[in-house]
Amino acid sequence: MSNNCRKRKIQLPVPHTQNIQKSMLKRFCWYFFLSVAFCRNASEWRSRSIYQMLTDRFASDDSPLRCTEQPMSENTSRNYCGGTYRAAVAHLDYIVEMGFDALWISPIPSNVDGETVYGVGWHGYWQDHLEQLNHHFGTETELIDFIQQAHKRDIWIMLDVVANHVGPNLTTDYFPFNRPEHFHQLCFIDDYTNQTQVEFCSVGDRQDPLPDLNTENEFVASTLFSWIRDTVAKYQFDAIRIDTFRHVPKPFWTNYTRSSSVYSIGEIATSETDYVGDYTLYADGVLHYPLYFALNVTFRDDPQWRQPMNVLEKQVQENEKFFRDTTLCGVFLDNHDQARFLNYTQDPIRIQNAFVYLLFSDGIPIVYMGTEQNFTGNPNVTHGATDPWNRDPLWRSSYDRSNWIYKYLGQLNRIRTIAMSTTSDEQKSNSGDNSDEVWNGWRPVETTGNYTQCGNNIILTLQKGDNTCVYSASNYIPIFRLEKINGKSASGTFNYEGLKSQAEVYNAFTEFIESQINANNS
């Protein structure tokens, strides 16, 4: 794990005078010139705000553009749409203007190209050749340029990685894992409460099995450790997001995350807080699925499925009990594996409050590509908000910067950046640069109780530290009170009275937060 940015002990090859292999020389050059300056530790990631990008669906320079039908057919959505690293460079400023300073990208290795009942491996999770790049996304030079251009804009890059499985068995051309002992015996997960099945059986199904890597095998393990170390170093990735984290025995992850030398976050897609919390011992953080499920039932329109705010409050209490450090976990409302959040609500106030919670609760916020453009999936099919209909290409929105959600996220991100920057010096002076002490951030807290007491109003209050909050519910407008900033008293309550439009509310709220922080620092 990367609580501190470790200095790599690089073993430089000793070349033979008679015969220097080109690959060895290339690796020698990479390692010789790289420094550890780019290495981002977990603590630094707390202040970041992440935008999740599907490489094939973010930006394309095809003419004409592909996958533009609305909504996309299932066949179209399961095949490549033409997104590339080169095209993405032209839209990095779109991300910057929205206030995001980190970018989660798709896995980079070559994927199985053959057609399956679930399409092809455009998403990146069906690798077949670990040492080759996915040529659909671009060349090595284009990937390096994309990362460098992002870094110039202070956007850190989080690489999605897969160490649990390879692509559907359409080919015998896997590399470097191409022997029977490199894989577990084929079986399927019929019971997710059976941890042996979860860790040793295929995450695919009987139509398209995904061969399960035998990470207990010395060759498999050492190859994966070397690959993640070399890949992070070569391309200067700033973090890794680890797919199917719970499907690999836990001891493997200790060496894997340590080998990466950067912040690591694992995916455990279940609502069980104690189960997910245990995995925070094996990576810097996890995707906060228990909180995701709580948010999902709290901020939705349908009263048949909506739950009271105290569900969220109870979840926060559970988090504190079972999670090693909630501030290092990824907080999200949706992603490529889950239904579009905006399929469940189109109420502007619920949307606003959900994003306030996302950006200001303990954790690192993650917003899924397309949410800022009000993507909802395919309304014409059952479960049309989920995979594969939740993976529309962003170019069909024309990258509209006037969309109110896009602008609102920009405002909240700017406020979060200011608030986080005011804590950095205090945190260092109180706990030291290398401390794992939890940062107590701005936190929306439970309000007036349940819906029977306050109608349908969903009101959040921002809290810093353990202070009593003042709650208010009126006209669907959120009221915020600041009690303390950086250990100092703060006064003032944001009130919507006299404001005639949502735009005025957003602007006034932004100015209020900034004025409170600036006054506190003067």
C-alpha positions as CSV (number, residue, x, y, z in Angstrom):
1,M,0.0,0.0,0.0
2,S,1.1,3.6,-0.6
3,N,0.6,5.5,2.7
4,N,4.0,6.9,1.8
5,C,5.5,7.2,-1.6
6,R,8.1,4.5,-1.5
7,K,11.4,4.9,-3.2
8,R,11.8,2.0,-5.7
9,K,14.9,-0.2,-5.4
10,I,15.5,-0.4,-9.1
11,Q,17.6,-3.3,-10.3
12,L,19.4,-2.0,-13.4
13,P,20.3,-4.8,-15.8
14,V,24.0,-5.5,-16.4
15,P,24.4,-5.6,-20.2
16,H,26.6,-8.1,-21.9
17,T,29.2,-6.4,-24.1
18,Q,28.5,-8.8,-27.0
19,N,24.7,-8.9,-27.2
20,I,22.4,-6.2,-25.7
21,Q,18.7,-7.1,-26.2
22,K,16.7,-4.1,-27.4
23,S,13.9,-4.8,-24.9
24,M,16.5,-4.8,-22.1
25,L,18.0,-1.6,-23.3
26,K,14.6,0.1,-23.5
27,R,13.7,-0.9,-20.0
28,F,17.1,0.2,-18.8
29,C,16.5,3.7,-20.3
30,W,13.1,4.0,-18.8
31,Y,14.3,3.1,-15.3
32,F,17.4,5.2,-15.5
33,F,15.6,8.4,-16.3
34,L,12.5,8.0,-14.1
35,S,12.5,9.6,-10.7
36,V,10.0,9.0,-7.9
37,A,8.8,12.7,-8.1
38,F,5.6,11.7,-9.9
39,C,4.6,9.1,-7.3
40,R,1.4,10.1,-5.6
41,N,0.8,8.8,-2.1
42,A,-2.6,8.0,-0.6
43,S,-2.7,11.1,1.6
44,E,-2.3,13.4,-1.4
45,W,-5.3,11.8,-3.1
46,R,-7.7,12.9,-0.4
47,S,-8.0,16.4,-2.0
48,R,-8.6,15.0,-5.5
49,S,-11.9,14.8,-7.3
50,I,-12.1,12.0,-9.9
51,Y,-13.9,11.8,-13.2
52,Q,-14.4,8.3,-14.6
53,M,-13.7,8.0,-18.3
54,L,-14.4,5.0,-20.5
55,T,-11.6,5.3,-23.0
56,D,-13.6,4.0,-25.9
57,R,-16.6,6.3,-25.2
58,F,-15.0,9.6,-24.1
59,A,-13.7,11.2,-27.3
60,S,-13.3,10.1,-30.9
61,D,-11.8,11.8,-34.0
62,D,-13.6,9.4,-36.4
63,S,-15.4,11.0,-39.3
64,P,-18.3,10.4,-39.2
65,L,-18.6,9.6,-35.5
66,R,-19.8,6.1,-34.6
67,C,-22.4,5.0,-32.0
68,T,-24.4,8.2,-32.4
69,E,-27.9,6.6,-32.4
70,Q,-30.0,7.5,-29.5
71,P,-30.6,5.3,-27.7
72,M,-27.9,2.9,-28.8
73,S,-28.9,-0.6,-29.7
74,E,-27.6,-3.5,-27.6
75,N,-25.4,-4.7,-30.4
76,T,-23.8,-1.2,-30.9
77,S,-23.3,-0.7,-27.2
78,R,-21.3,-4.0,-27.0
79,N,-18.8,-3.1,-29.7
80,Y,-16.0,-0.5,-30.1
81,C,-17.2,3.1,-30.8
82,G,-13.9,4.6,-31.6
83,G,-12.6,6.5,-28.6
84,T,-8.9,7.1,-28.4
85,Y,-6.2,8.7,-26.3
86,R,-5.4,11.1,-29.1
87,A,-8.9,12.4,-29.3
88,A,-9.2,12.6,-25.5
89,V,-6.4,15.1,-25.3
90,A,-8.6,17.7,-27.1
91,H,-11.2,17.4,-24.4
92,L,-9.1,17.5,-21.2
93,D,-10.1,21.1,-20.7
94,Y,-13.7,20.0,-20.5
95,I,-12.7,18.0,-17.4
96,V,-10.7,20.9,-16.0
97,E,-13.5,23.4,-16.3
98,M,-15.8,21.0,-14.5
99,G,-13.3,21.1,-11.6
100,F,-12.0,17.6,-11.7
101,D,-8.3,17.0,-11.1
102,A,-8.1,13.3,-11.5
103,L,-9.1,10.9,-14.3
104,W,-9.9,7.2,-14.0
105,I,-9.2,5.5,-17.4
106,S,-10.0,2.0,-18.8
107,P,-7.5,-0.8,-18.6
108,I,-4.7,-0.5,-21.2
109,P,-3.7,-4.1,-22.2
110,S,-4.7,-5.8,-25.5
111,N,-8.2,-7.4,-25.2
112,V,-9.9,-10.3,-26.9
113,D,-11.2,-9.1,-30.2
114,G,-13.4,-12.0,-31.1
115,E,-17.2,-11.6,-30.9
116,T,-18.9,-13.2,-27.9
117,V,-22.6,-13.2,-26.8
118,Y,-21.6,-10.1,-24.8
119,G,-19.8,-8.3,-27.7
120,V,-16.1,-7.6,-27.7
121,G,-13.6,-6.4,-25.1
122,W,-14.0,-2.6,-25.8
123,H,-14.2,-1.9,-22.1
124,G,-10.7,-3.3,-21.4
125,Y,-11.6,-6.0,-18.8
126,W,-11.0,-9.0,-21.2
127,Q,-7.2,-8.9,-21.6
128,D,-5.4,-11.5,-23.7
129,H,-1.8,-10.1,-24.0
130,L,-0.6,-8.4,-20.9
131,E,2.5,-6.8,-22.5
132,Q,0.7,-5.3,-25.5
133,L,-1.5,-2.2,-25.5
134,N,-5.1,-2.2,-26.8
135,H,-4.5,-0.9,-30.3
136,H,-8.1,0.4,-30.6
137,F,-7.3,3.1,-28.0
138,G,-4.0,4.2,-29.6
139,T,-0.3,3.7,-29.7
140,E,2.2,3.8,-26.9
141,T,3.3,7.3,-28.0
142,E,-0.3,8.5,-27.9
143,L,-0.9,7.1,-24.5
144,I,2.2,8.7,-23.1
145,D,1.3,12.1,-24.7
146,F,-2.2,11.8,-23.3
147,I,-0.9,11.3,-19.7
148,Q,1.7,14.1,-20.1
149,Q,-1.0,16.5,-21.4
150,A,-3.2,15.6,-18.4
151,H,-0.3,16.1,-16.0
152,K,0.3,19.6,-17.5
153,R,-3.2,20.4,-16.4
154,D,-2.7,19.0,-13.0
155,I,-5.0,16.0,-13.8
156,W,-3.7,12.9,-12.1
157,I,-4.4,9.6,-13.9
158,M,-5.8,6.5,-12.2
159,L,-5.3,3.3,-14.2
160,D,-8.0,0.5,-14.1
161,V,-6.2,-2.8,-13.7
162,V,-7.3,-6.5,-13.8
163,A,-5.4,-9.2,-12.0
164,N,-8.2,-11.7,-11.4
165,H,-9.0,-13.0,-14.9
166,V,-8.4,-12.9,-18.6
167,G,-10.8,-12.5,-21.5
168,P,-13.3,-15.2,-22.7
169,N,-11.6,-18.3,-24.0
170,L,-11.9,-17.7,-27.7
171,T,-8.2,-18.0,-28.3
172,T,-5.2,-20.0,-27.1
173,D,-3.0,-17.0,-27.6
174,Y,-3.0,-15.7,-24.1
175,F,0.3,-14.1,-23.0
176,P,2.2,-14.6,-20.7
177,F,-0.3,-16.9,-19.0
178,N,-0.7,-19.8,-21.4
179,R,-0.2,-23.0,-19.3
180,P,-2.9,-24.9,-17.4
181,E,-1.3,-24.2,-14.0
182,H,-1.6,-20.5,-14.6
183,F,-5.4,-20.8,-14.1
184,H,-7.8,-22.2,-11.5
185,Q,-9.9,-25.2,-12.5
186,L,-13.1,-24.0,-14.2
187,C,-16.0,-23.5,-11.9
188,F,-18.7,-20.8,-11.5
189,I,-19.9,-18.7,-8.6
190,D,-23.3,-20.0,-7.6
191,D,-23.2,-18.7,-4.0
192,Y,-21.6,-15.3,-3.3
193,T,-21.5,-16.2,0.5
194,N,-19.1,-19.0,-0.3
195,Q,-15.7,-17.2,-0.2
196,T,-13.9,-20.1,-1.8
197,Q,-16.2,-19.9,-4.9
198,V,-15.7,-16.1,-4.9
199,E,-11.9,-16.3,-5.0
200,F,-11.4,-19.4,-7.1
201,C,-14.2,-19.6,-9.6
202,S,-14.9,-17.6,-12.8
203,V,-16.6,-14.2,-12.6
204,G,-18.0,-15.0,-16.1
205,D,-20.9,-17.2,-16.8
206,R,-21.4,-20.5,-18.7
207,Q,-21.9,-18.6,-22.0
208,D,-18.7,-16.7,-21.7
209,P,-16.4,-18.0,-19.0
210,L,-13.5,-15.7,-18.0
211,P,-10.5,-17.9,-17.1
212,D,-9.6,-17.3,-13.5
213,L,-5.9,-16.6,-12.9
214,N,-4.1,-18.7,-10.3
215,T,-2.5,-16.0,-8.3
216,E,-1.1,-18.6,-5.9
217,N,1.2,-19.7,-8.7
218,E,4.6,-18.2,-8.3
219,F,5.0,-17.3,-12.0
220,V,1.6,-15.7,-12.2
221,A,2.1,-13.7,-9.0
222,S,5.6,-12.5,-9.8
223,T,4.6,-11.6,-13.3
224,L,1.7,-9.5,-12.1
225,F,3.8,-7.8,-9.5
226,S,6.5,-6.9,-12.0
227,W,3.9,-5.7,-14.6
228,I,2.2,-3.3,-12.2
229,R,5.5,-1.9,-11.0
230,D,6.9,-1.4,-14.5
231,T,3.6,-0.1,-16.0
232,V,3.2,2.6,-13.3
233,A,6.8,3.6,-13.7
234,K,6.8,3.6,-17.5
235,Y,3.7,5.7,-18.0
236,Q,3.8,7.6,-14.7
237,F,0.3,6.6,-13.6
238,D,-0.7,8.3,-10.3
239,A,-3.0,5.6,-8.9
240,I,-4.6,2.2,-9.7
241,R,-8.2,1.1,-9.4
242,I,-8.3,-2.6,-9.0
243,D,-11.1,-4.6,-10.7
244,T,-12.8,-7.7,-9.0
245,F,-10.8,-7.1,-5.8
246,R,-12.7,-9.6,-3.7
247,H,-12.2,-12.4,-6.3
248,V,-8.5,-12.8,-5.5
249,P,-7.2,-14.1,-2.1
250,K,-6.4,-11.2,0.1
251,P,-2.6,-11.9,0.8
252,F,-1.9,-11.4,-3.0
253,W,-3.0,-7.8,-2.8
254,T,-0.5,-6.8,-0.2
255,N,2.5,-7.3,-2.6
256,Y,0.5,-6.1,-5.6
257,T,-0.4,-2.7,-4.2
258,R,3.0,-2.3,-2.6
259,S,4.6,-3.0,-6.0
260,S,2.6,-0.2,-7.6
261,S,4.0,2.4,-5.2
262,V,0.9,4.6,-5.8
263,Y,-2.5,5.0,-4.2
264,S,-4.7,1.9,-4.7
265,I,-8.4,1.5,-4.5
266,G,-10.2,-1.9,-4.8
267,E,-13.7,-2.8,-6.1
268,I,-15.9,-5.0,-3.8
269,A,-19.4,-4.8,-5.3
270,T,-21.6,-5.6,-2.3
271,S,-23.5,-3.6,0.3
272,E,-22.1,-5.5,3.4
273,T,-20.2,-2.9,5.3
274,D,-18.2,-5.3,7.5
275,Y,-17.2,-7.4,4.5
276,V,-16.1,-4.5,2.4
277,G,-14.4,-2.8,5.3
278,D,-12.1,-5.8,5.8
279,Y,-10.6,-5.2,2.4
280,T,-9.4,-1.7,3.4
281,L,-6.5,-3.6,5.1
282,Y,-5.2,-4.7,1.7
283,A,-5.4,-1.5,-0.3
284,D,-5.3,2.2,0.5
285,G,-9.0,2.4,-0.1
286,V,-12.1,0.7,-1.6
287,L,-14.9,1.9,-3.8
288,H,-17.5,2.6,-1.2
289,Y,-20.3,0.3,-2.3
290,P,-22.1,0.2,1.0
291,L,-22.5,4.0,0.9
292,Y,-23.5,3.8,-2.8
293,F,-26.4,1.6,-2.0
294,A,-27.5,3.9,0.9
295,L,-27.3,6.9,-1.4
296,N,-29.2,5.1,-4.1
297,V,-32.3,4.5,-1.9
298,T,-32.1,8.0,-0.3
299,F,-32.0,10.3,-3.3
300,R,-34.6,8.8,-5.6
301,D,-38.0,10.0,-6.7
302,D,-40.1,6.9,-6.4
303,P,-41.6,6.9,-2.9
304,Q,-42.1,3.1,-3.2
305,W,-38.4,2.6,-3.1
306,R,-37.1,5.7,-1.4
307,Q,-35.8,5.4,2.1
308,P,-35.6,8.1,4.9
309,M,-32.4,10.0,5.5
310,N,-31.6,8.1,8.7
311,V,-30.6,5.2,6.4
312,L,-27.7,7.4,5.3
313,E,-26.9,8.3,8.9
314,K,-26.8,4.7,10.0
315,Q,-24.5,3.9,7.1
316,V,-22.1,6.6,8.1
317,Q,-22.0,5.1,11.6
318,E,-21.3,1.6,10.1
319,N,-18.5,3.1,8.0
320,E,-16.7,4.5,11.1
321,K,-17.0,1.1,12.7
322,F,-15.7,-1.2,10.0
323,F,-13.5,1.0,7.6
324,R,-9.9,1.6,8.3
325,D,-10.0,5.1,6.8
326,T,-13.2,6.4,5.1
327,T,-11.4,9.4,3.7
328,L,-9.4,7.2,1.3
329,C,-12.5,5.5,-0.1
330,G,-14.1,6.3,-3.4
331,V,-17.6,7.8,-3.1
332,F,-19.9,7.6,-6.1
333,L,-23.5,7.7,-7.3
334,D,-23.1,5.5,-10.3
335,N,-20.5,3.9,-12.6
336,H,-20.2,1.7,-15.7
337,D,-21.4,-1.4,-13.7
338,Q,-24.4,0.2,-12.0
339,A,-27.6,1.9,-13.1
340,R,-27.4,5.6,-14.1
341,F,-28.2,7.7,-11.0
342,L,-30.3,10.1,-13.1
343,N,-32.6,7.3,-14.1
344,Y,-33.8,7.3,-10.5
345,T,-34.3,11.0,-10.1
346,Q,-34.8,14.1,-12.2
347,D,-35.7,16.3,-9.3
348,P,-33.2,19.2,-9.4
349,I,-33.0,19.5,-5.6
350,R,-32.4,15.8,-5.0
351,I,-29.7,15.9,-7.6
352,Q,-28.1,19.0,-6.0
353,N,-28.2,17.4,-2.6
354,A,-26.8,14.1,-3.8
355,F,-23.9,15.9,-5.4
356,V,-23.3,18.0,-2.3
357,Y,-23.1,14.8,-0.3
358,L,-20.8,13.2,-2.9
359,L,-18.4,16.1,-3.0
360,F,-18.3,17.0,0.8
361,S,-18.6,13.7,2.6
362,D,-15.6,11.8,3.9
363,G,-14.0,10.1,0.9
364,I,-12.7,10.9,-2.6
365,P,-15.6,11.8,-5.0
366,I,-16.0,10.0,-8.3
367,V,-18.4,11.1,-11.0
368,Y,-19.1,8.8,-13.9
369,M,-18.8,10.2,-17.4
370,G,-22.1,11.3,-18.8
371,T,-23.8,12.1,-15.5
372,E,-22.9,15.8,-16.0
373,Q,-24.8,15.6,-19.3
374,N,-27.9,14.1,-17.7
375,F,-27.4,10.7,-19.3
376,T,-30.1,8.2,-18.1
377,G,-29.6,5.1,-20.2
378,N,-32.2,3.6,-22.5
379,P,-35.8,4.2,-21.4
380,N,-37.2,1.8,-23.9
381,V,-35.9,-1.4,-22.4
382,T,-36.2,-3.2,-19.1
383,H,-33.2,-2.3,-16.9
384,G,-32.2,0.2,-19.5
385,A,-30.2,2.3,-17.1
386,T,-27.7,-0.5,-16.5
387,D,-25.0,-2.3,-18.6
388,P,-24.8,-2.0,-21.6
389,W,-27.1,1.0,-21.9
390,N,-25.3,3.0,-19.3
391,R,-22.2,3.3,-21.4
392,D,-23.1,5.9,-24.1
393,P,-20.4,7.8,-25.8
394,L,-20.0,11.3,-24.5
395,W,-19.7,12.9,-27.9
396,R,-23.4,12.6,-28.4
397,S,-23.7,15.4,-25.8
398,S,-21.4,17.7,-27.9
399,Y,-19.6,18.3,-24.6
400,D,-22.2,20.8,-23.6
401,R,-20.6,23.1,-21.0
402,S,-23.9,25.0,-20.5
403,N,-25.7,21.9,-19.0
404,W,-26.8,22.9,-15.5
405,I,-25.3,19.7,-13.9
406,Y,-22.0,20.3,-15.6
407,K,-21.9,23.9,-14.2
408,Y,-23.1,22.8,-10.8
409,L,-20.4,20.2,-10.5
410,G,-17.9,22.9,-11.4
411,Q,-19.1,25.1,-8.6
412,L,-19.0,22.3,-6.0
413,N,-15.6,21.2,-7.1
414,R,-14.2,24.7,-6.8
415,I,-15.7,25.0,-3.3
416,R,-14.2,21.6,-2.3
417,T,-10.8,22.6,-3.6
418,I,-10.8,25.7,-1.5
419,A,-12.0,23.9,1.6
420,M,-9.5,21.1,1.2
421,S,-6.6,23.5,0.6
422,T,-7.4,25.2,3.9
423,T,-6.9,21.9,5.8
424,S,-3.6,20.9,4.3
425,D,-1.2,23.0,6.5
426,E,-3.2,22.3,9.6
427,Q,-3.2,18.6,8.9
428,K,0.6,18.5,8.5
429,S,1.3,20.6,11.5
430,N,-1.0,18.6,13.7
431,S,-0.1,15.1,12.6
432,G,3.1,15.2,10.5
433,D,3.6,14.6,6.8
434,N,3.6,10.8,7.1
435,S,0.7,10.4,9.5
436,D,-2.3,8.1,8.6
437,E,-4.5,10.2,10.9
438,V,-8.0,10.6,9.4
439,W,-8.8,14.0,8.0
440,N,-12.2,15.2,9.3
441,G,-13.7,16.9,6.3
442,W,-16.7,18.9,5.5
443,R,-19.6,16.5,6.1
444,P,-23.3,16.6,5.2
445,V,-25.2,15.1,8.1
446,E,-28.6,13.7,8.7
447,T,-31.3,16.3,9.1
448,T,-34.8,16.5,10.4
449,G,-35.5,12.8,10.4
450,N,-37.8,11.0,8.0
451,Y,-40.1,12.0,5.2
452,T,-43.2,11.8,7.3
453,Q,-41.9,14.6,9.5
454,C,-40.6,17.0,6.8
455,G,-42.5,16.1,3.7
456,N,-40.3,15.3,0.7
457,N,-37.7,17.9,1.5
458,I,-34.2,16.5,1.5
459,I,-32.0,19.0,3.4
460,L,-28.3,18.6,4.1
461,T,-26.1,20.6,6.4
462,L,-22.3,20.9,6.1
463,Q,-20.4,20.1,9.3
464,K,-16.8,20.5,10.2
465,G,-15.9,18.6,13.3
466,D,-18.2,17.6,16.1
467,N,-20.5,20.6,16.2
468,T,-24.3,20.9,16.6
469,C,-25.9,21.7,13.3
470,V,-29.0,23.8,12.6
471,Y,-31.5,22.2,10.3
472,S,-34.1,23.8,8.1
473,A,-36.6,22.6,5.6
474,S,-38.5,24.9,3.3
475,N,-39.4,25.0,-0.4
476,Y,-37.0,22.3,-1.4
477,I,-34.0,24.6,-1.0
478,P,-31.1,23.3,1.0
479,I,-29.9,25.4,3.9
480,F,-26.2,25.2,5.0
481,R,-24.6,26.3,8.3
482,L,-20.9,26.5,8.9
483,E,-20.0,26.0,12.6
484,K,-16.2,25.7,12.4
485,I,-13.4,26.0,9.8
486,N,-9.9,24.6,10.6
487,G,-10.7,24.6,14.3
488,K,-11.8,28.2,14.4
489,S,-15.3,29.4,14.8
490,A,-17.3,30.4,11.8
491,S,-20.6,32.2,11.7
492,G,-23.2,32.7,9.1
493,T,-26.0,30.7,7.6
494,F,-26.7,30.5,3.9
495,N,-30.3,31.4,3.2
496,Y,-32.2,31.3,-0.1
497,E,-34.7,34.2,0.9
498,G,-34.8,36.9,-1.8
499,L,-33.3,34.6,-4.5
500,K,-35.5,34.3,-7.5
501,S,-33.9,31.4,-9.5
502,Q,-31.9,28.3,-9.1
503,A,-28.9,30.1,-10.7
504,E,-29.1,32.8,-8.1
505,V,-29.1,30.1,-5.4
506,Y,-26.0,28.4,-6.8
507,N,-24.1,31.6,-7.2
508,A,-25.1,32.9,-3.7
509,F,-24.1,29.5,-2.1
510,T,-20.7,29.5,-3.8
511,E,-20.0,33.1,-2.7
512,F,-21.1,32.3,0.8
513,I,-18.8,29.3,1.2
514,E,-15.9,31.2,-0.3
515,S,-16.5,34.2,1.9
516,Q,-16.6,32.1,5.0
517,I,-13.3,30.3,4.2
518,N,-11.6,33.5,3.1
519,A,-12.7,35.4,6.2
520,N,-11.4,32.6,8.3
521,N,-8.0,32.7,6.7
522,S,-7.6,36.5,6.8
